[in-house]
């Protein structure tokens, strides 16, 4: 089952997406997501110019060998561009293999370990009352888990609030030039416990509540926040501090029992090996598209299972429906699954990427279609050309650059 054709499709039906399409000699095609927010053209070029010529004529069934060939063949390996490109190839090959056997992908990954995939939505507001209203809206839609973010008094803008899909999504990317957010750690630390005290009072103890600090705290600041949030029993505190220094999470662990989640920006197992093996986190958030595809994500999950760390893959709208479909098959099959982030795409995106996955009563299911269960309408995609866009940047009140 040789690969005879390959192409990279870049489109922007709301967000920019990079999709790889591989075709085999028997007419089966597979899709992979290579989207890398802000670096879409770089990863598309790397795929087209460097990887695709290596794939023509290769046996599409040799998934692990092809992964190692592309990874070990890149002497300066790892990195976001390389790993996103490899992820696209790997995912497309798994899609082809499952389609060739006429089964949904999760059947190849060991079969279903649960009835559905628990997902969480994204409630936000410019102040506490608006965040409470947004949170209640998600519960009315059937969500059992909701992330809560709110504007902070005294700051004109902050991560996680607002959105172009009112009530459902959070869209931070801006066309042409990055938005500059303001930041005050002191104001944030005083405010967030008030937000969750209000949410617990309003909605009770049963709903799962999550919060994203988005890498903006030092370890001791994160330890303080986690400790102050303990009475509200969060499902997790996400990205409490930049994780380039993995051992920094030791300090956070000394000060709080609030569960910790990290990993959406990780590229390989080596980015989280210490975090997992020292049980410094509770959820690993690596993704199909950023961490080398399904093959590598399974290895990360297998390591995490030994140390009772669960998965919680990133799933924002900058990951295409191809990635979401692949993630759901992975989630359904992996034993130590925890939760899946879910942000609905725009109607335009859903039309470009018709899919079999569905949401009901707080759970998602990838569907029973062969393969990943996601396709692409190439003619429609061509009507949405790439648009340059940037994520915001963050400055402290004194003008110092800070993690967004």
C-alpha positions as CSV (number, residue, x, y, z in Angstrom):
1,X,0.0,0.0,0.0
2,X,2.4,2.7,-1.3
3,X,1.9,6.4,-1.0
4,X,1.6,7.9,-4.5
5,X,0.6,11.5,-3.9
6,X,0.8,14.1,-1.1
7,X,-0.3,17.7,-0.7
8,X,-0.4,20.4,1.9
9,X,-3.6,22.5,2.1
10,X,-3.5,25.8,4.0
11,X,-6.8,27.6,4.6
12,X,-8.4,30.1,7.0
13,X,-12.1,29.4,7.6
14,X,-12.0,31.4,10.8
15,X,-8.6,30.2,11.9
16,X,-5.5,29.2,9.9
17,X,-5.1,25.5,9.4
18,X,-2.4,23.4,7.7
19,X,-3.7,20.0,6.6
20,X,-1.7,17.2,5.0
21,X,-3.4,14.8,2.6
22,X,-1.7,11.5,1.6
23,X,-3.0,9.2,-1.1
24,X,-2.2,5.5,-1.6
25,X,-2.1,3.5,-4.8
26,X,-5.4,1.9,-4.0
27,X,-7.2,5.2,-3.7
28,X,-7.3,5.6,0.1
29,X,-6.5,9.0,1.5
30,X,-5.5,10.0,5.0
31,X,-5.5,13.4,6.7
32,X,-3.1,14.9,9.3
33,X,-3.1,18.3,11.0
34,X,0.1,20.3,11.0
35,X,-1.3,23.6,12.3
36,X,1.1,25.6,14.4
37,X,-0.3,28.9,15.5
38,X,1.7,31.8,14.1
39,X,4.0,29.5,12.2
40,X,1.6,27.9,9.7
41,X,3.7,28.8,6.6
42,X,6.9,27.6,8.2
43,X,5.5,24.1,8.9
44,X,3.7,24.0,5.6
45,X,7.0,24.8,3.8
46,X,8.9,22.2,5.9
47,X,6.3,19.5,5.0
48,X,6.2,20.4,1.3
49,X,9.9,20.9,0.7
50,X,11.5,18.4,3.1
51,X,9.1,15.6,4.1
52,X,6.8,15.0,1.3
53,X,9.5,13.9,-1.2
54,X,10.6,11.3,1.3
55,X,7.1,9.8,1.5
56,X,6.3,9.0,-2.1
57,X,6.7,5.3,-2.7
58,X,6.8,4.4,1.0
59,X,4.5,1.7,2.4
60,X,1.7,3.5,4.3
61,X,1.4,0.6,6.7
62,X,4.9,1.1,8.2
63,X,3.8,3.8,10.6
64,X,6.3,3.3,13.4
65,X,9.2,2.9,10.9
66,X,8.2,6.1,9.1
67,X,7.9,8.0,12.3
68,X,11.4,7.0,13.4
69,X,12.7,7.7,9.8
70,X,11.4,11.3,9.9
71,X,12.4,11.9,13.6
72,X,15.9,10.4,13.6
73,X,16.5,11.6,10.1
74,X,16.2,15.2,11.3
75,X,19.6,15.4,13.0
76,X,18.6,18.7,14.6
77,X,15.5,17.0,15.9
78,X,12.5,18.0,18.0
79,X,11.2,21.6,17.9
80,X,7.7,22.8,17.2
81,X,8.0,22.9,13.3
82,X,9.6,19.5,13.0
83,X,7.3,17.8,15.4
84,X,4.1,19.3,14.0
85,X,5.1,18.2,10.5
86,X,5.9,14.7,11.7
87,X,2.6,14.7,13.6
88,X,0.7,15.4,10.3
89,X,2.4,12.5,8.5
90,X,1.8,10.1,11.5
91,X,-1.8,11.0,11.8
92,X,-2.5,10.6,8.1
93,X,-0.9,7.2,8.1
94,X,-3.1,6.1,11.0
95,X,-6.1,7.4,9.2
96,X,-5.1,5.4,6.1
97,X,-4.5,2.2,8.0
98,X,-7.9,2.3,9.8
99,X,-9.7,3.1,6.6
100,X,-8.0,0.2,4.8
101,X,-9.4,-2.1,7.4
102,X,-12.8,-0.4,7.5
103,X,-12.7,0.4,11.2
104,X,-12.7,3.6,13.3
105,X,-9.2,4.5,14.5
106,X,-9.9,3.8,18.2
107,X,-10.3,0.1,17.3
108,X,-6.7,0.0,16.1
109,X,-5.5,1.7,19.3
110,X,-6.9,-1.0,21.6
111,X,-10.6,-0.4,21.4
112,X,-12.8,1.8,23.5
113,X,-12.0,2.2,27.2
114,X,-15.1,4.2,28.0
115,X,-18.5,5.2,26.6
116,X,-17.5,8.7,25.8
117,X,-14.9,11.4,26.2
118,X,-15.4,14.0,29.0
119,X,-14.8,17.5,27.7
120,X,-14.7,20.9,29.2
121,X,-15.9,24.3,27.8
122,X,-14.5,27.8,28.3
123,X,-16.5,30.2,30.4
124,X,-15.3,33.8,30.6
125,X,-16.4,37.4,31.2
126,X,-15.0,40.8,31.7
127,X,-16.0,40.6,35.3
128,X,-17.1,38.0,37.9
129,X,-20.8,38.4,37.1
130,X,-20.4,38.0,33.4
131,X,-18.1,35.0,34.0
132,X,-20.8,33.5,36.3
133,X,-23.4,34.0,33.5
134,X,-21.1,32.4,31.0
135,X,-20.4,29.4,33.3
136,X,-24.1,28.8,33.7
137,X,-24.6,28.9,30.0
138,X,-22.1,26.0,29.5
139,X,-23.9,24.0,32.2
140,X,-27.2,24.6,30.4
141,X,-25.6,23.1,27.2
142,X,-24.8,19.9,29.2
143,X,-21.2,20.4,30.1
144,X,-20.1,18.7,33.2
145,X,-16.7,20.5,33.3
146,X,-16.0,24.2,32.6
147,X,-12.9,26.3,32.7
148,X,-13.5,29.8,34.2
149,X,-11.5,32.9,33.3
150,X,-12.5,36.5,34.2
151,X,-11.3,40.0,33.6
152,X,-9.3,41.5,36.5
153,X,-10.3,44.8,38.0
154,X,-7.8,47.5,37.1
155,X,-6.5,45.7,34.0
156,X,-7.9,46.6,30.6
157,X,-7.4,43.1,29.1
158,X,-6.2,39.7,30.1
159,X,-5.9,36.2,28.8
160,X,-9.0,34.0,28.5
161,X,-11.7,36.6,28.3
162,X,-13.9,37.7,25.4
163,X,-14.2,35.9,22.2
164,X,-15.5,36.1,18.6
165,X,-17.8,33.1,19.1
166,X,-20.0,34.7,21.8
167,X,-20.8,32.2,24.6
168,X,-18.9,29.3,23.2
169,X,-15.3,30.0,22.2
170,X,-12.4,32.1,23.0
171,X,-10.5,33.5,20.0
172,X,-7.3,35.3,20.9
173,X,-5.5,35.5,17.5
174,X,-5.6,39.0,15.9
175,X,-5.0,39.8,12.3
176,X,-2.0,41.8,11.2
177,X,-0.5,42.8,14.6
178,X,-0.5,41.2,18.1
179,X,-2.7,42.7,20.7
180,X,-0.9,43.9,23.9
181,X,-2.4,42.7,27.1
182,X,-1.8,44.2,30.6
183,X,-0.7,42.2,33.5
184,X,-0.4,42.5,37.3
185,X,0.5,39.4,39.3
186,X,-0.6,41.0,42.5
187,X,-4.0,41.9,41.2
188,X,-4.5,38.5,39.7
189,X,-3.6,36.6,42.9
190,X,-6.0,38.7,44.9
191,X,-8.8,38.2,42.4
192,X,-8.9,34.6,41.3
193,X,-9.9,33.1,44.7
194,X,-12.9,35.5,44.7
195,X,-13.9,34.2,41.3
196,X,-14.0,30.5,42.4
197,X,-15.6,31.3,45.7
198,X,-18.5,32.9,43.8
199,X,-18.7,30.0,41.3
200,X,-18.9,27.4,44.0
201,X,-21.5,29.3,45.9
202,X,-23.6,29.7,42.7
203,X,-23.2,26.2,41.2
204,X,-22.4,23.8,44.1
205,X,-19.8,21.1,44.6
206,X,-20.5,18.7,41.8
207,X,-19.5,20.6,38.6
208,X,-15.8,20.2,37.6
209,X,-14.1,23.6,37.6
210,X,-10.8,24.4,35.8
211,X,-8.6,27.4,35.6
212,X,-5.6,28.4,33.4
213,X,-2.8,30.6,34.8
214,X,-1.2,30.5,31.4
215,X,2.5,30.4,32.4
216,X,2.3,33.8,34.1
217,X,3.4,32.9,37.7
218,X,6.6,32.1,39.4
219,X,6.6,28.7,41.2
220,X,6.1,30.3,44.7
221,X,3.3,32.5,43.3
222,X,1.7,29.4,41.8
223,X,2.1,27.5,45.1
224,X,0.3,30.4,46.9
225,X,-2.6,30.4,44.3
226,X,-3.0,26.6,44.4
227,X,-3.2,26.7,48.2
228,X,-5.8,29.5,48.2
229,X,-7.9,27.6,45.7
230,X,-7.9,24.3,47.6
231,X,-11.2,25.0,49.3
232,X,-12.9,25.1,45.9
233,X,-11.6,21.7,44.7
234,X,-10.6,22.6,41.2
235,X,-10.3,19.8,38.6
236,X,-6.9,21.4,37.8
237,X,-4.8,24.6,37.8
238,X,-3.3,24.7,34.3
239,X,0.1,26.0,33.3
240,X,0.9,27.6,36.6
241,X,4.5,28.5,35.6
242,X,6.6,28.2,32.5
243,X,7.7,24.5,32.4
244,X,11.0,24.9,30.6
245,X,12.5,24.2,34.0
246,X,10.7,21.1,34.9
247,X,12.0,20.9,38.5
248,X,10.3,24.2,39.3
249,X,7.1,22.2,39.8
250,X,8.7,20.7,42.9
251,X,8.3,24.0,44.7
252,X,4.6,24.2,43.7
253,X,4.0,20.7,44.9
254,X,5.4,21.6,48.4
255,X,2.7,24.2,48.9
256,X,-0.5,22.9,47.4
257,X,-2.7,19.8,46.7
258,X,-4.6,21.5,43.9
259,X,-4.1,19.3,40.8
260,X,-1.7,20.6,38.2
261,X,-1.9,20.4,34.4
262,X,0.7,21.4,31.8
263,X,2.0,20.5,28.4
264,X,0.1,22.0,25.5
265,X,3.3,23.6,24.2
266,X,5.5,20.5,24.6
267,X,6.9,18.8,21.6
268,X,8.3,15.4,22.9
269,X,8.3,13.1,25.8
270,X,11.5,14.7,27.0
271,X,9.7,17.9,27.8
272,X,7.6,16.2,30.4
273,X,9.6,13.1,31.4
274,X,10.8,14.6,34.8
275,X,7.4,16.1,35.5
276,X,5.7,12.7,35.1
277,X,8.4,10.5,36.7
278,X,8.6,12.7,39.8
279,X,4.7,13.0,39.9
280,X,5.0,16.8,39.8
281,X,1.8,17.1,37.7
282,X,-1.5,15.3,37.6
283,X,-2.5,15.9,33.9
284,X,-0.3,16.0,30.8
285,X,-1.7,18.2,28.1
286,X,0.4,17.3,25.1
287,X,-1.5,17.2,21.8
288,X,-1.6,15.1,18.6
289,X,-0.4,17.9,16.4
290,X,2.3,19.4,18.6
291,X,3.8,16.3,20.1
292,X,4.6,14.2,17.1
293,X,1.3,12.6,16.3
294,X,-0.7,9.7,17.7
295,X,2.4,7.4,17.8
296,X,4.4,9.7,20.1
297,X,1.4,10.8,22.1
298,X,0.7,7.1,23.0
299,X,4.2,6.8,24.3
300,X,3.7,9.8,26.5
301,X,0.4,8.4,27.8
302,X,2.1,5.0,28.5
303,X,4.8,6.7,30.6
304,X,2.2,8.8,32.4
305,X,0.1,5.8,33.3
306,X,2.9,4.2,35.3
307,X,3.0,7.3,37.5
308,X,-0.8,7.8,37.7
309,X,-0.8,10.9,35.6
310,X,-3.8,11.3,33.4
311,X,-4.1,12.9,30.0
312,X,-5.9,16.2,29.3
313,X,-5.1,17.2,25.7
314,X,-5.2,20.7,24.5
315,X,-8.1,21.3,22.1
316,X,-8.5,25.0,21.2
317,X,-9.8,26.2,17.9
318,X,-6.2,26.6,16.5
319,X,-6.2,22.8,16.3
320,X,-8.3,21.7,13.3
321,X,-11.2,19.2,13.3
322,X,-8.6,16.7,11.9
323,X,-6.7,17.0,15.2
324,X,-9.9,17.0,17.3
325,X,-11.0,13.8,15.6
326,X,-7.7,12.1,16.1
327,X,-7.6,13.3,19.8
328,X,-11.0,11.8,20.5
329,X,-10.0,8.4,19.1
330,X,-6.9,8.6,21.3
331,X,-9.0,9.7,24.3
332,X,-11.5,7.0,23.9
333,X,-8.8,4.3,23.8
334,X,-6.2,5.3,26.4
335,X,-6.6,3.9,29.9
336,X,-5.4,6.9,31.8
337,X,-7.5,9.5,30.0
338,X,-8.6,12.4,32.2
339,X,-10.4,15.1,30.2
340,X,-10.3,16.7,26.7
341,X,-10.4,20.4,26.0
342,X,-13.1,21.3,23.5
343,X,-13.8,24.6,21.7
344,X,-16.4,24.4,18.9
345,X,-15.1,25.6,15.6
346,X,-16.9,28.2,13.4
347,X,-19.6,27.0,11.0
348,X,-17.3,27.8,8.1
349,X,-14.6,25.5,9.6
350,X,-17.1,22.7,10.1
351,X,-18.2,22.9,6.5
352,X,-14.6,22.8,5.3
353,X,-13.9,19.8,7.6
354,X,-17.0,17.6,7.7
355,X,-16.7,15.2,10.6
356,X,-18.3,12.2,12.4
357,X,-17.5,13.3,16.0
358,X,-20.4,14.7,18.1
359,X,-21.1,16.2,21.5
360,X,-23.9,15.2,23.9
361,X,-24.4,15.6,27.7
362,X,-20.9,16.8,28.4
363,X,-19.3,13.9,26.5
364,X,-17.9,13.6,22.9
365,X,-17.5,10.6,20.7
366,X,-15.4,10.3,17.6
367,X,-18.1,8.3,15.7
368,X,-17.9,5.0,13.9
369,X,-16.7,6.1,10.5
370,X,-13.6,4.3,9.3
371,X,-10.3,6.1,10.1
372,X,-10.4,9.4,12.0
373,X,-13.8,10.3,10.7
374,X,-12.9,13.8,9.4
375,X,-12.5,14.9,5.8
376,X,-11.7,18.1,3.9
377,X,-13.6,19.9,1.2
378,X,-10.7,21.2,-0.9
379,X,-12.8,23.3,-3.2
380,X,-14.4,25.1,-0.2
381,X,-11.1,25.4,1.6
382,X,-9.7,27.3,-1.4
383,X,-12.3,30.0,-0.8
384,X,-10.6,30.7,2.6
385,X,-7.0,31.8,1.9
386,X,-4.4,32.1,4.6
387,X,-4.5,35.3,6.7
388,X,-1.5,36.3,8.8
389,X,-2.5,36.4,12.5
390,X,-0.8,36.7,15.9
391,X,-1.5,35.7,19.5
392,X,-1.3,38.6,22.0
393,X,1.7,39.6,23.9
394,X,1.7,40.6,27.6
395,X,3.3,43.5,29.5
396,X,3.4,44.3,33.2
397,X,2.0,47.6,34.2
398,X,5.5,49.1,34.2
399,X,6.0,48.0,30.5
400,X,8.1,44.9,31.1
401,X,7.5,42.0,28.7
402,X,5.9,39.0,30.5
403,X,4.5,35.6,29.6
404,X,1.1,35.9,28.0
